[in-house]
Amino acid sequence: MSITTKAAALLEIITRADLDAMQPAARERLIAACRHVAGMAEQKAATPKEGVLADLRRLGVHGE
């Protein structure tokens, strides 16, 4: 089992109570790590696209 598979399995079982029990600094580190990994997981294009729509997507603005 790869480390990414293990990490994903752990994230699936975290409860609200687990998060509430964390110290604020540790929770902020977890938040930052989750955002970092999510950003890597969402990368689809090998070459960055250009233009207004690409800029908005990079900033996290999603249109419906």
C-alpha positions as CSV (number, residue, x, y, z in Angstrom):
1,M,0.0,0.0,0.0
2,S,1.5,3.3,-1.0
3,I,1.9,6.3,1.3
4,T,-0.7,8.2,-0.7
5,T,-3.2,5.4,-0.3
6,K,-2.6,5.3,3.5
7,A,-2.9,9.1,3.8
8,A,-6.2,9.0,1.8
9,A,-7.6,6.3,4.1
10,L,-6.7,8.2,7.2
11,L,-8.3,11.4,5.9
12,E,-11.5,9.5,5.2
13,I,-11.9,8.6,8.9
14,I,-11.2,12.0,10.5
15,T,-14.1,13.2,12.5
16,R,-15.2,16.7,13.6
17,A,-14.3,15.7,17.2
18,D,-10.7,14.8,16.0
19,L,-10.3,18.2,14.5
20,D,-11.8,20.0,17.5
21,A,-9.3,18.2,19.8
22,M,-6.3,19.5,17.8
23,Q,-4.3,22.4,18.9
24,P,-4.9,25.5,16.6
25,A,-1.3,25.4,15.3
26,A,-1.5,21.7,14.4
27,R,-4.9,22.2,12.8
28,E,-3.5,25.1,10.6
29,R,-0.6,22.8,9.5
30,L,-3.1,20.1,8.6
31,I,-5.2,22.6,6.6
32,A,-2.2,23.8,4.7
33,A,-1.0,20.3,4.0
34,C,-4.5,19.2,2.7
35,R,-4.7,22.3,0.5
36,H,-1.2,21.6,-0.9
37,V,-1.9,18.0,-1.7
38,A,-5.3,18.9,-3.2
39,G,-3.6,21.4,-5.4
40,M,-1.2,18.7,-6.6
41,A,-4.0,16.2,-7.1
42,E,-6.0,18.6,-9.2
43,Q,-3.2,19.5,-11.7
44,K,-4.4,18.2,-15.0
45,A,-2.5,20.0,-17.7
46,A,1.3,19.6,-18.0
47,T,1.6,23.1,-19.6
48,P,0.0,26.1,-17.9
49,K,-2.8,27.7,-19.9
50,E,-3.0,31.4,-20.5
51,G,-5.8,33.9,-20.4
52,V,-8.5,35.3,-18.1
53,L,-10.3,32.0,-17.6
54,A,-7.1,30.1,-16.8
55,D,-6.2,32.9,-14.3
56,L,-9.6,32.6,-12.6
57,R,-9.3,28.8,-12.3
58,R,-5.8,29.2,-10.8
59,L,-7.3,31.5,-8.2
60,G,-10.0,29.0,-7.4
61,V,-12.9,30.8,-9.0
62,H,-15.3,28.2,-10.5
63,G,-18.2,29.1,-12.8
64,E,-21.4,27.2,-12.9
